Amino acid sequence: MTTTTTAPVAVASPINVIVNQIVTGKVSRRKDRNAKGLLIEIEGNPMAYLPVIALAGRNRSERDARFASLVNAAGSEIEVAIVSADMEEIKGVAVPRIKLSETKVFALRDEAARIERENALIDAVSAITVGEVVILTVSGPATTKSDKNDGSMHCFGVFVDVAGIKGLLHVSEVAGDHPKAQRTRLDSMTTGSTVEVEIIEARVEGGRAFVRVSEKAAAVKKAMERLPVGSKVSATVVGSDVVGNEHGLIVNIGGIKAFLSEADANVTNIESLTKSRGQTVKVTVTADFVDGMVKVTRKGK
């Protein structure tokens, strides 16, 4: 006896929908007495299944009520989301299966709105130019709970309006020669007042905009207009400090604070430049900035 095997024949899928697509269908009828749900007619597709549990409603009672009203509204339109759409093999026969959800419509719309908002935010932040010096309006104080544990608030800066985006001017970026002077300057900033700052950061992360500005950096940039890169000038030593990851000297150039790193000091022992406060050293202005100060060098002097 000869057995003949026939190769399976590919059958084109009659399904013309995409998973996570929102479509409008028509209520046909309840599926059957055992499977509690509805059969929904979607144009150009096999009948689709909408289970009761996927109907709109805050609880089972509301979903059951929604089911009952739709059973009695055959032919009415309903907006649904495609949950799954594939061919299922039953007893060797390929059967189209489309599963729907009414509740997922709201989730998909919320997600689409979130993406739209985030894209708009990215576009707005991308239009902000890092390094630009601008005059901005103070929109309010930036505060957090005080560590005094008495319910009071601690002000750590002010918020400014950067083309409709909330930017932060932290107290450490306020103009001033020392922290006390910066705090006094910060206290003078009121809602509606203006401040000249440099944009030092503008990015979007986790759906939030992070924009930081610096009054200190803007002041240095303005002062640098009279100190071109490459200028050889006399600087007065203020003291030694660690700025960023570099050890070096804070120096004063005609009222402008600058930083001379140990690597650029061109001496065997940088302490030799700090034997007396107010000592004068010859430096060259570079194009680099660190912590709101221009960097200078003694190399090649």
C-alpha positions as CSV (number, residue, x, y, z in Angstrom):
1,M,0.0,0.0,0.0
2,T,1.4,3.3,-1.0
3,T,0.9,6.4,1.2
4,T,0.9,9.8,-0.5
5,T,1.8,12.9,1.5
6,T,0.6,16.3,0.4
7,A,2.7,19.4,1.2
8,P,0.7,22.0,3.2
9,V,-0.6,24.7,1.0
10,A,0.0,28.3,2.2
11,V,-3.2,30.2,2.8
12,A,-3.3,34.0,2.5
13,S,-4.3,35.6,5.8
14,P,-7.7,37.2,5.5
15,I,-6.8,39.5,8.4
16,N,-6.4,43.2,7.5
17,V,-5.7,44.8,10.9
18,I,-2.5,45.6,12.9
19,V,-2.0,44.8,16.6
20,N,-2.4,48.0,18.8
21,Q,-4.4,49.7,16.0
22,I,-7.6,51.5,17.0
23,V,-10.5,50.7,14.7
24,T,-14.2,51.3,14.6
25,G,-16.4,48.1,14.5
26,K,-20.1,47.2,14.6
27,V,-21.6,45.2,17.4
28,S,-22.9,41.9,15.9
29,R,-24.1,39.7,18.7
30,R,-23.0,37.9,21.9
31,K,-20.4,35.2,21.1
32,D,-22.3,32.3,22.7
33,R,-23.6,31.3,26.1
34,N,-20.3,29.9,27.4
35,A,-17.8,32.5,26.2
36,K,-19.0,35.8,27.7
37,G,-18.2,38.4,25.1
38,L,-19.3,40.0,21.9
39,L,-18.6,39.4,18.2
40,I,-17.6,42.6,16.5
41,E,-17.8,43.2,12.7
42,I,-14.7,45.0,11.4
43,E,-14.9,45.9,7.7
44,G,-12.8,43.7,5.4
45,N,-12.0,41.2,8.2
46,P,-13.4,38.0,9.8
47,M,-15.6,38.4,12.9
48,A,-13.5,39.6,15.9
49,Y,-14.0,38.8,19.6
50,L,-14.4,41.3,22.4
51,P,-14.5,39.7,25.9
52,V,-16.5,41.3,28.7
53,I,-13.3,41.7,30.8
54,A,-12.0,44.1,28.1
55,L,-15.0,46.3,28.0
56,A,-14.8,49.8,29.5
57,G,-15.7,50.0,33.2
58,R,-14.1,50.6,36.6
59,N,-15.3,47.2,37.9
60,R,-17.1,44.0,37.0
61,S,-20.5,45.5,37.7
62,E,-19.9,48.3,35.2
63,R,-18.4,46.0,32.6
64,D,-21.5,43.7,32.9
65,A,-23.8,46.6,32.5
66,R,-21.8,47.8,29.4
67,F,-22.1,44.2,28.0
68,A,-25.8,44.1,28.5
69,S,-26.3,47.5,26.8
70,L,-24.2,46.4,23.8
71,V,-26.0,43.0,23.4
72,N,-29.2,45.1,23.0
73,A,-27.6,47.5,20.5
74,A,-26.7,45.2,17.6
75,G,-25.4,47.3,14.6
76,S,-24.2,50.1,16.8
77,E,-20.6,51.3,16.4
78,I,-17.9,50.7,18.9
79,E,-14.2,51.9,19.1
80,V,-11.8,49.1,19.9
81,A,-8.1,48.3,19.9
82,I,-6.6,45.2,18.3
83,V,-5.0,43.1,21.0
84,S,-4.0,40.1,18.8
85,A,-4.6,39.1,15.2
86,D,-3.2,35.8,13.8
87,M,-4.1,32.5,12.2
88,E,-4.8,29.6,14.6
89,E,-4.6,26.0,13.4
90,I,-7.6,23.9,14.6
91,K,-7.7,20.3,13.4
92,G,-5.5,21.1,10.5
93,V,-7.5,24.1,9.4
94,A,-6.1,27.6,9.6
95,V,-8.7,29.8,11.4
96,P,-8.4,33.6,11.7
97,R,-8.5,34.9,15.3
98,I,-8.8,38.6,16.1
99,K,-9.1,39.7,19.8
100,L,-10.2,43.1,20.8
101,S,-10.2,45.5,23.8
102,E,-12.2,48.6,24.5
103,T,-10.2,49.6,27.6
104,K,-6.9,49.5,25.6
105,V,-8.2,52.3,23.4
106,F,-7.7,54.7,26.4
107,A,-4.2,53.3,27.2
108,L,-3.1,53.7,23.5
109,R,-4.5,57.3,23.3
110,D,-2.8,58.2,26.6
111,E,0.5,56.8,25.3
112,A,0.2,58.6,22.0
113,A,-0.5,61.9,23.9
114,R,2.5,61.3,26.1
115,I,4.8,60.7,23.1
116,E,3.4,63.8,21.4
117,R,4.1,65.9,24.6
118,E,7.6,64.5,24.9
119,N,8.3,65.2,21.2
120,A,7.1,68.8,21.6
121,L,9.3,69.1,24.7
122,I,12.3,67.7,22.8
123,D,11.7,70.2,20.0
124,A,11.4,73.1,22.5
125,V,14.6,72.2,24.4
126,S,16.5,71.6,21.1
127,A,15.8,75.2,20.2
128,I,17.7,76.4,23.3
129,T,21.3,77.1,22.5
130,V,23.8,76.0,25.1
131,G,26.5,78.6,25.6
132,E,24.2,81.5,24.7
133,V,24.1,84.5,27.1
134,V,20.5,85.8,27.5
135,I,18.4,87.9,29.8
136,L,15.6,85.9,31.5
137,T,12.8,86.5,33.8
138,V,12.7,85.0,37.3
139,S,9.5,82.9,37.7
140,G,9.9,82.0,41.3
141,P,12.1,80.6,44.1
142,A,13.5,77.1,43.9
143,T,12.9,75.6,47.4
144,T,13.2,72.3,49.3
145,K,12.4,71.2,52.8
146,S,14.9,72.5,55.3
147,D,17.1,70.0,57.2
148,K,16.1,71.9,60.4
149,N,13.1,69.5,60.7
150,D,10.8,72.4,61.6
151,G,8.7,72.5,58.4
152,S,10.6,75.5,57.0
153,M,11.8,75.7,53.4
154,H,15.4,76.2,52.2
155,C,15.9,78.3,49.0
156,F,18.6,76.8,46.8
157,G,18.1,79.0,43.7
158,V,15.5,80.5,41.4
159,F,13.5,79.3,38.4
160,V,13.7,81.3,35.2
161,D,11.7,81.2,32.1
162,V,13.7,79.9,29.1
163,A,11.4,80.2,26.1
164,G,8.5,78.7,28.0
165,I,10.7,76.0,29.7
166,K,11.5,76.1,33.4
167,G,15.2,76.6,33.9
168,L,17.2,76.6,37.2
169,L,19.7,79.1,38.4
170,H,21.3,77.4,41.4
171,V,22.8,79.5,44.1
172,S,26.3,78.1,43.2
173,E,25.9,79.7,39.7
174,V,24.8,83.1,41.1
175,A,27.5,85.8,40.6
176,G,29.6,86.5,43.6
177,D,33.1,86.1,44.9
178,H,32.2,83.8,47.8
179,P,29.1,81.8,49.1
180,K,27.9,84.6,51.4
181,A,27.9,87.1,48.5
182,Q,26.1,84.6,46.3
183,R,23.4,84.1,48.9
184,T,22.9,87.8,49.3
185,R,22.6,88.2,45.6
186,L,20.1,85.3,45.4
187,D,18.0,86.9,48.1
188,S,17.7,90.0,46.0
189,M,16.1,88.1,43.1
190,T,12.3,88.4,43.1
191,T,9.6,87.0,40.9
192,G,9.4,89.1,37.7
193,S,12.9,90.5,38.0
194,T,15.4,89.8,35.2
195,V,18.9,88.3,35.3
196,E,21.6,87.9,32.6
197,V,22.8,84.3,32.4
198,E,24.5,81.7,30.2
199,I,22.6,78.5,29.2
200,I,24.9,75.8,30.5
201,E,22.7,72.7,30.1
202,A,19.6,71.8,28.1
203,R,18.4,68.2,27.7
204,V,15.3,66.0,28.0
205,E,15.4,62.8,30.1
206,G,12.6,60.6,31.3
207,G,10.0,63.0,29.8
208,R,11.4,66.0,31.8
209,A,13.3,69.0,30.7
210,F,16.6,69.8,32.5
211,V,17.7,73.4,31.8
212,R,20.4,75.0,33.9
213,V,21.7,78.6,33.6
214,S,24.6,80.4,35.2
215,E,24.9,84.1,36.1
216,K,28.5,83.6,37.1
217,A,29.4,82.1,33.7
218,A,27.6,85.0,31.9
219,A,29.6,87.6,34.0
220,V,32.9,85.9,33.1
221,K,32.0,85.8,29.4
222,K,31.2,89.5,29.4
223,A,34.4,90.3,31.3
224,M,36.3,88.1,28.8
225,E,35.4,90.5,26.0
226,R,38.3,92.6,27.3
227,L,40.5,89.6,27.8
228,P,40.9,87.9,24.4
229,V,42.2,84.3,24.2
230,G,46.0,84.4,24.1
231,S,46.3,87.6,26.1
232,K,49.4,87.8,28.3
233,V,48.4,89.5,31.5
234,S,49.3,89.9,35.2
235,A,47.2,88.0,37.7
236,T,47.1,88.3,41.5
237,V,47.1,85.1,43.5
238,V,44.0,84.7,45.7
239,G,44.7,81.2,47.0
240,S,45.0,77.5,46.2
241,D,41.9,75.3,45.6
242,V,40.6,72.2,43.9
243,V,38.3,73.0,41.0
244,G,36.7,70.2,39.2
245,N,39.3,67.4,39.5
246,E,42.3,69.8,39.3
247,H,44.4,71.3,42.0
248,G,45.6,74.8,41.3
249,L,45.4,78.5,42.1
250,I,42.5,81.0,42.0
251,V,43.9,84.2,40.6
252,N,42.4,87.7,40.0
253,I,42.8,89.5,36.7
254,G,41.4,93.0,37.0
255,G,38.3,91.8,38.9
256,I,37.9,88.6,36.9
257,K,38.5,85.3,38.8
258,A,40.5,82.8,36.8
259,F,42.0,79.3,37.5
260,L,45.6,78.3,37.0
261,S,45.8,74.5,37.3
262,E,48.9,72.9,38.7
263,A,49.5,71.2,35.3
264,D,49.6,74.6,33.7
265,A,51.6,76.4,36.4
266,N,55.0,75.6,34.7
267,V,56.7,75.4,38.1
268,T,58.1,72.4,40.0
269,N,56.2,73.3,43.2
270,I,53.0,75.2,42.8
271,E,53.2,76.3,46.5
272,S,56.0,78.6,45.4
273,L,53.4,80.8,43.8
274,T,51.4,81.1,47.1
275,K,54.1,82.1,49.5
276,S,52.4,85.5,49.9
277,R,48.8,86.3,49.3
278,G,48.5,88.9,46.6
279,Q,51.6,87.7,44.7
280,T,51.6,88.7,41.0
281,V,52.2,86.1,38.3
282,K,52.3,86.4,34.5
283,V,49.7,84.2,32.8
284,T,48.2,83.6,29.3
285,V,44.4,83.5,28.8
286,T,43.1,80.2,27.3
287,A,39.7,79.4,25.6
288,D,38.7,77.0,28.4
289,F,36.3,77.6,31.3
290,V,35.9,75.7,34.6
291,D,33.4,76.3,37.3
292,G,32.5,79.7,35.9
293,M,36.1,80.8,35.7
294,V,38.4,81.3,32.7
295,K,41.4,79.0,32.7
296,V,44.9,80.5,32.4
297,T,48.3,79.0,31.8
298,R,52.0,79.8,32.5
299,K,53.2,77.3,29.9
300,G,55.2,79.0,27.1
301,K,55.6,82.2,29.1
